[in-house]
Amino acid sequence: MKSGLLKSKIVKTLFVSFIISLIVISLFAFGFFGTWENKISDAFYSPGIPSDEIVIVEIDDTSLQALDAEWPLPRNYYAKVIENVNRSKVIGIDIEFFTNKSYEDDIILADSIKKSGKVILAMKYENFSIRNNQLYGIGLLKPISLLGSPDKDFQIGFVNIYEESDGIVRYFIPHLTGVEEHDHFSVVVVEKYLGFSRILNETKMLIKFYEKPGGYTRLKFSDVYMNNTDFDFTNKIVLIGVTTHDAHDYHSVPISSEAMPGVEIHANLIQSLILQDYLHLQNDYTVIGVIFLFAFLAGFFIYRFKIHIATVILLLIAVAYIVSTIYIFNLFKTIMNILYPMISLVSVYVSLVVVYYRTEEKSRKWITSVFGKYVSPIVIDHLLQNPEKIKLGGEKRNLTIFFSDIRGFTPISEKLNPENLVHLLNEYLTEMTSIIIENEGLVDKYMGDAIMAFWGAPLDISNHAEIACSSSLEMIVRLQKLQKKWKQQGIPFFDVGIGLNSGDAIVGNMGSSTRFDYTAIGDNVNLASRMEGLNKIYGTNIILTEKTFSLVEDKFETRKLDAVKVKGKEESIFIYELICRKNELSKKQRDFLDFYEQGIELYFQRKWQESIVSFQNALKLKDDKATNVLITRCQEFLQNPPSAEWDGIWTMESK
């Protein structure tokens, strides 16, 4: 029997390792995690030394002001600059001259280009297509014929910059075939500079970036135009390009969070091509080999050793592999694939742990050990009773979703040292969390000083909206007590904003195969978050959507704040401030609300002046930001009445 069990364990190990290898290889082949793979590859980029043989003459905002001109510049300006930099070896102009402008200016520029004999102009393909695994250019845009003939008076190269799906520039395309075959602008510049052609067989090549934006020598176009620089252009590569943001020629690059102008991307390319300093990606076949290797290594060590020992060994293997990728990059300029081998190793590890525990341990013990560190005790109990819930995905449930965030926390964080700041935040979060848990809520996550929670899952709660509102009011009272204590400790006052929304959402265990949480997602979750943010606009503490309001209006005192269309949503909603439970209003509060409610009814009836009077009567009883917001709108509408179709909806432009 023992032999049979052992054989079964070996078969399971080999089967899981092999199947996961095939799955991971398929993911790799289809680029399923391409974005993450790119982000990891980006970490290999490190600054180099920009060549002082390349100089950028930039058309920036300062140049436009100095020349008292607007973008695009008149073309006679370029003629003067070409003359002033003509001691250079190559002049690459990364500017589009695709349409006729001033005839006189075009003739002046054409004459300057012909006299120079060293100018490369930009052309562009409007789009790309793939045929038989070959990239083709579609829709050719060339410099106007007035400027002369390509290859006779000047040379041309396409300036298209290839952005990947995540919007980051990592590759360039050396050649394109279409109606006509052309080389990339940077390739043409290099060939002109060297006097011979580089043989580039790749369809696309990784760009070696030498420095963050601003690393290459930059001269103001206006200074060069007016000859206000003593820079020696002799035998330099001069690139004339635009860096003003009005031209929209900025691109995200892996070496920096700051966008880089297109002309500077060409500068990096040109240096890389001249030095033959190319980056390479690991060969696909070796990636597949490493995926297989890691899968079977994970299977072997988990089969051979106890879990904690196998975990340590596999961690060491993972670390050793990552270190080796850095060494290989530094030695061979090759970017090794880290993501998919790690997915292979981790997936086999996790899968076999699950298989072994399911086979050898009771389901209850397995659930507790695997999920205990990730979710709350409430969820654990629910999963123990419903083990079929353990899956990536979930179910639709009717919830009330809660978001809270601290107002005015930045000044406090600047005044307190890190230890006291963390202590304060922990105390606040502990108090607020205890209220949520005591009232059958589930804390979904913390986001800095913000809290996301919900009522209605995993436990069914029919009155989840009422409990959420009651808990929110209790938090405000608890915070006020804490404020008194903190005031004695010299901690400045801060407030809190809470947003509540009720409706259907997807809840369940969501995440990756190695880390997941019981959470809620969906439009109603996003809307609750938007409600929290609106507190800043209206000076309130708790804002409800009309869905939540409809469930609790007979149990709580509220007031209608506005009719809004939040950013990212097409439908408008009424929003309400949660004030207190029914019959807890003071006389002054009741009087204030009477005037306010008169005012807002008149506001929606377009009776601006009468509305202002009611709102001002309310303000005599209490200073109120929401009331002031509506008064300001009424005054604006008196000056500039809205159209007859105005329906009272106010569109929020920010989150």
N, C-alpha and C positions, 0 to 999 in steps of 0.2 A: 504493500500500500504506500509505504514511504517512497519507494522507487517510482510508483505511478505519480505521486504528488510532485516529486522532483522533476520528472519528465514533463508533467503538465506545466510546471513553472518555467522550465527552459523553453517550451513551445510558446507559451504566452509572451515570454521576454523577446524571443526572436520575432514573433509575429508583430508585436507592438512596435518594436524597433524598425522593422522593415516597412510596415504600413505608414508609420509617421514619417519615415525618410521619404517615401513616395509623395506624401501629402506636402511636406515642406519643399521638396523639389518642384512640385507643381506650382506652389505659391511663388517660388523663386522664378520659375519660367514665365509666369503670367504677371510678374511684378506686383503681386498683391499688396505687399508692404513697401512699395516703391518709395513713398514719401518718407517713411521712417528710415529706410535704407539710405536714402539721400542725406537725411539729417545726420546719421552716424558718419557717413563718408565725409560730410562737411567738416567734422571735427578734426580730420587729418590736415586740413589746410592750415598752413603756417606762413607768416610773412617772410618774404625774401628781401632782396635789395633791388629797388627799381633802378633801371638803367638811366644814367644821365645823358645817354645818347638820344633819348626820346623826350621831346618837349611838347606840351599841350598848349596851344593858343586858344584860350577859352573865351567864349562869348557868354559872359555872365551878366547879372543885373547891373553890376558896377560899370561894365563896359557900355551897356546900353544907355545908362545914365550919362556917362562921360561923353558919348557920341551924340547925345540928345536924339536917340533913335529908338524905334520899337522893333520887336521881333516879328517877322523875319527882317534881317538887315537888307538894305539896298545892295545889289551885287557889286557895284563899283568899289565898295569898301573892301571886298575880298581881293580885288585886283591890287589895291595898294598894299595890303598885307602880304600877298604873294611876292611882290617886288621887294618888300622889306626883309623877307626871310629867305630870299633866293640863294643865299650862300649855303643853305642846307642841301643835303643830298637828296631828300625826298620830301614832298609836301603832300600829305594826305588830307583831303577835305571831307570830313564826315558831315556834310550838309547836302540836303536834297535840292537839286536844281532841275526839277522835273517839269516845271511849267514856265512859260514865258512871263516875264515881268516887264520891266522897263527895257525897251529895245536898246537905248543908248547904254544903259548899265550893263546889259548882257554883252554887248560888243566890246566894251571896255574890259570886262572880265575875260572874255574869249581871247582878246589880244594878250592879256597878261599871262594866261595859261600857255598859249603858244610860245611866247618868248621864254617862259621858264623852262619848259621841256621836262619837268620833273614832277608834274602834278598827277595825283591819282584822285579821281572823283568817285562819288558814291552813286550806286544804282541799287535797286531793291526789287525783290520778288514780293508780289502782293500776298501770296499764299503758298502752301506746300501740299504735295500729295505723294502717296507711296504707291509705286507700281512695281510688282515683281521684286519687292524688298529694296527698291531703289528710290531714293528721295528725288522728287522733281519740283522745280520751281514753276509757279503759275503766275501769270500777269506781270510782265517785266516793265519796270519803270526806269527810264534812262535819263541822263542829262539832256537838256534841250539841244537841238541841232545847231543853234546859233553859237554854242560854245566850242564847236569843232567836231572832229571825227575821232572816236575812240581808236586807240593804238597808233594814231597818227599825231594828233595834237595833245592827247592825254591818254591815260589808262583808266580803266574802271574796275570796280569790284563791288560785289553786293555787301551791304552793311546790315543785313538782317541779323538780329540777335535772337538766339534760340532760347526761349524760356520753357522750363519743364512745367509739369502740371501744378506744382506748388509755387510757381511764379519766380523761381530762382534760376539764374543763369549759371550753368556748370559746363556746358559744352558749346563748341562752335562747329559749323559745317564748312569744311575746307572748299568743297566744290558742289555746284548744283547743276543738274541737267534739266533742261526744259525746252522751250522753243529755241533757246540758245544756251550754251554751256559757259559758265563763268566761275571764276575763283572768288573766294571771299576777299573783301577789301584789305584785311590785314595780310593775307597771303600775297596779294599784289604789291603792297607796300614793301614787304620783306624782299620779294624778288627784285624790285626796283633798287632797293638798298644794297643787296648783295651782288646784283648783276647776274644772278643765275637762279634757277627754279629749285625749290624744295619738293621732293617727291613725297606726297602725303596720300596714302592709299585708304585711310580710314574714312568711313561715311561721316562719322562725327568724332570729335576729339575733346577730351577734358581740357579745360582751360587752367593753366597754372597762374594763379593770382599772386603777385609779388608784394602787394601792400594794400592796406585799406584805402578807401577813397581819399584822394588828396596826396597820395604817395609820390606821384610823378611831378616833375617840374611843370608848374603852370604859369603862364604869362597872360596878362589881361589883353584881350583883343584890342581894346582901345589904346593901350600903351604901345603895342606893336604897330598899330595903324598910325599913330602920331609920332612914331619913332622915339618914344620916351623910355626906351630900355637899352642898356648897353650889353645885353645878352649876346654871346657869340654863337650864331646859328651854323657856323661852318661844319659841314658834313653831318649835321644832325638830322634826325627824323622829326619833322614838324607835323603835328596833327592839329588841324583846325576843327574845333567842334563846339557844340553848345552845352553849357552847364546851367543856363537859366531854367528854372522849373517850368516856365511858361511853355517850353518846347516839349515837355513830357518825354524826355529821353533819359530817364533814370530807371535802373534795374536793380533788383535784389541779387546779392552775390553771397556765396558761402563763407567768404572770409570776414564778413562784417555785417552787423545789423543795420548799418547805414547804407542807403542805396548808392549805386555808382553810376555816373553818367556813361552813356554809350561810348563816347570817345576814349574814356579811360579804360574801358573793357578792351577796346582795340589796342591800346598801349600795352596792356598786359599780354595780349595775344602776340603782338609783334615781338616783344622781348623773348617770349617763350619760343617762338618760331626761329628767331635768329640764333638763340643759344641751343636750339634743339633740346630744350629743357621741358620734356613732356611728362605729363602724369598718365598713368595707366590704371585700368581696373583689372582686378583678378580675373583670369580666364574662367569662363563659365563651367568648363569641365572640372577644373580643380575645386570650384565652389561645390559642385555636386558631390565630388569625392569627399570633401570635408563634412558635408551634411551627413553622408552615410557613416563616415568614421565616428562623428560625435554621437549619432543615434546609437550605434552599437557599443561605443564606449560607455554611454549612460546605461544601456541595458546590461552590459557585463558587470559593472561595478554595483548596480542595484541588486542584481542577482547574486553576486558573490559576497557582498558585505551587508552588514546592518545599515539601516537607512541613514543614521547619523554619520557613520563613517563614509558611506558612499557620497553623502552630501558634501562633506569636506573635500574628498578627492575630486569630485566633479567641479566644485568651486575653484580648486587649484588649477584644474585643467582649463577652465574658462579664463581665469586670470592669466595663465601662461599663454593662451592663444591670443588674448588681447595684447599682451606685451609683445608677442612675436609679430603681430600686425604692425605695430609701431616701428619695430626694428626693420621689417621688410620695406615699409614705406620710406624710411630714412635712407635705406641702402639702395633700393631699386626704383623708388618713386612709383610704387605700385600700391593702390588702395585695396586692401583685402576686405572681403565681405565678412562682417562680424554678425550681422543680424540673423541671417538664415541658419548658420551653424549653431548660434545660441538658441534659436527657436527649436531647432532639432534636438539639441541636448536637453533643454528645459522641458520640451513637450514629452519626450520619452521618459524623462525623470518623473514628471508629474503624473503621466499616464500610468506608469508602472506602480508608482506609490498608490494610486487609486485602485488599480487592479489587485495589488497585493493585499491592501487593507480590506477591500471588499471580499476577497477570498478568505482571508485568515482572521479577520476581526469582525465583531458584531457591527451591524449598521449604526447602532446608537453611539458606540465608542468612536467609530470613524467620523461620523458627522461632528461630534463634539470636538475632536482633536483637529480636524481640518478647518472647521468654520469658526471655532471658538475665538480665535484671535482677530477675526475680521468683522463680526457682526455682533449686535447687542444680544443680551440674554433673551429678550422677547422673541427675536427672530430665531434664535437657537431652539426655543421651545416649539415654535411653529414648525420648524424644519424637522424636529424629532417626531412630531405628530404627522407630518406630511413630507416624507423623504422624497417623494416624486417632484417636489418643488426645486430640488437641487439641479439646476440647469442654467445655461446661459440664455437668458430671455426672461419671460415673466407672464403676467396676466394683467388684464385691464381691471382697475378698481376705481371706485368713486372715493375721492379723498378730499381733505382740505390741506392745502400745502402752505407752509409757513416759511418766510424768509425774514431774517432780521440783520441789521447792520448798525454799527455804532456811528453816531454823528459826532464830529469834532474830536476824533481820536488822534489825528495827526499832531495837533499841538501838544497833546499829552505825551505822545511817543517821543517828541523832541525834548521834553523836559525831564522825563524819567530815564534812569539808567536801565540797561537791558534787564537786569535781575528784577527790579521793581516793576518794570513794564510787563514782563512775563507773569509775575505774581498777580498784578492787577487784572490782566486779561484772563488768567486761569480762574481767579476768584469770580469774575463776572460770568464766564462761560459755565462754571460749575453751578452757580446759582440758577442761571437760566435753563441749563440742561436738566437740573433736578425737577424744575416745574414741568417741563415737557414730559419727562419719564413718569413722574407722579400722576400725570393726567393721561396716561396711556398713549402718549405720542412716541414717535420714533425719530431720533436724531439721525438724519441722513448723513450730514457731513459738516465740518467746520471749514470755512474759507477765510483764514486770518481771524478777524474779529466777527465775521459773519456766521450765521447759523442757518442751515436748511433742515427742516423737519416736516413731518406730515402725520396726519391722523386718518385712520381708515384702513391701514394695512401694516403688518401682515394680519392684524386682528381686525375683524369686522366691527365697526363702531357706527351705529345708525345716526347718532347725533354728533358726528365728527366736527361739523362746523361750529356748533355751540361750544364744544370742549376747546377747540382751537382759539375761539374768541375769548373765552373765559381765561385760558392759559395766558394769552397775550396781555390781557388786562392785569393779571396777577404778576407778570414780568415787569410791567411798568411800575406797579406798587413796590415790588421787591427792589427794583433799581433805585427808586426814590429813597428807600431805607439805606441802601448801600451808599448812595450819594452823601447822606448825612455823615456816615462813618468816614468816607474818603475825604470829605471836606475838612474834618479834624486832622487828617493826615497830610493836608496841604495839596491834595490831588484835585486838579481843576475839574469843573463840571463837564460832563458829556451826556449826550442824549442818545436815544435809540430810535430807529425806524423799523416798523414791522409791516410786511405785506402778506395778505391772506387771499387765497383763491380756492374755490371748490369746483370739482369736476372730475372727469375721467382722466386717468394717467396710467401708464404702464409701470408696474412695479415688479421687482424680482431681482435675482442675482445677476448682476451685469459686470462685465469687465473682460479680462483675458483669462486664459486657461490657468494662469499662475496667481492671479490676484483679481478678486472681484468683490463687490459689495452689494448689499441689499439696498436698492435705490429706486427712485421714481424719475421717470422722464416723460416728456410730452409738452404740448403747447400750454396746457394748464399750469405746469410747473414753471415754464418761462414767464407766464403772465403774473404769477405770484411774485416772482423776482422783480418784475417791472413795477408792481405795486409798492414794494419796499422802497424802490428808488424814488417814487413820486413824493414820498414824505418830505424830501428836501424842498420841493417846489411849494408845497402847501403849508409847511411848518407844522405838520402833524406827527403823531407817534404811530398810529395804526390805520392802515387803509385797507378796505375790503373791496373786492369786485362785486358787481351786482349779483353774481351767482351765490356768493357767500352771504351777501345781505339778504337775499330772498329766503335763505334757510334760517336766519336768526333775527329777522326784523321785529318779531313779537317778543323777543327775549332781551334785546339790548337797545340802548339809546344810540342812535347814529345820526349823522347828517349827510346829505348829498353834497359832495364836493364839486363834481364837474362831470361833463361828458367828454371822454377823451378817446383818442386813437393813439395807442402807444406805438413806438418805433418797432417795425417788423411785423405789425399786425394790420390787416385790412379792415376788420370789424371794429366799430366803436363800442364803448361800454360806459355805463354810469359807474362812478366810484364813490365810496362812502367812507367817512371817518367813523371808527368805532370809539365811542366815548365812555360808556359805562353800562352796567346792567339796568334793566327797566326799573323805574321808580327810585333811582339813586341820584337824580339830578337835583342840584340846589336850585332855589328860586332864581338866583342870578343867572345860572346856566340856562334855565328854562326860558327866561326872558331873552337872553342872548340868542338862543336858537330860534325863538319865535321871529325876531327881527331878521335873522340870517335867512331862515326858510322863506320869509316873505320876499327878501331880496333875490334869492336864487330863482324863485318862481317867476318874478318879474324879469329877471335876466333872460330866462329861456323864452319869455314872451316878447323879447326885443324892446322892453320898456326900460331903456338904459337909465334915464334920469330918475325914475321912480325907484329903480333897483338901487341906485347909488344912495338915495335917501335912507332906504331900509338898511343897507349895509353900514352906513355911517352911524345909524342909531345902534346897531349891534356893536360897533367899535367903541361906543361910549361906555359900554359895559365891560368890554374885554378887548385887549389888543390881540389881533388874530391875523396871521399871515395869509391864510386862505381867503379871508374877506378882502384884504388889501389887493390880492391878486385879481379878484373879480371886479373890484372897483376900478382898477387900472384898465382892465379890458373894456368895461362899460364906457370909460372916458375915451378910450381909443375908438370904440364903435360910434360914439357921438360925433367924433371928428371924421371918421372914415367908416360909414355904415357898411356892414357886410351885404352881400348880394341877397336877393329875395329867396334864394335856395338855402340860405344859412340854416343849419339844423342844430346849432349849439355845440357842435363837436369841436374840440380843441385838439389839434394834432401835436403830439410830443415829438420833437426832433432828435432827442437824445434818450439814451437808456436810463 
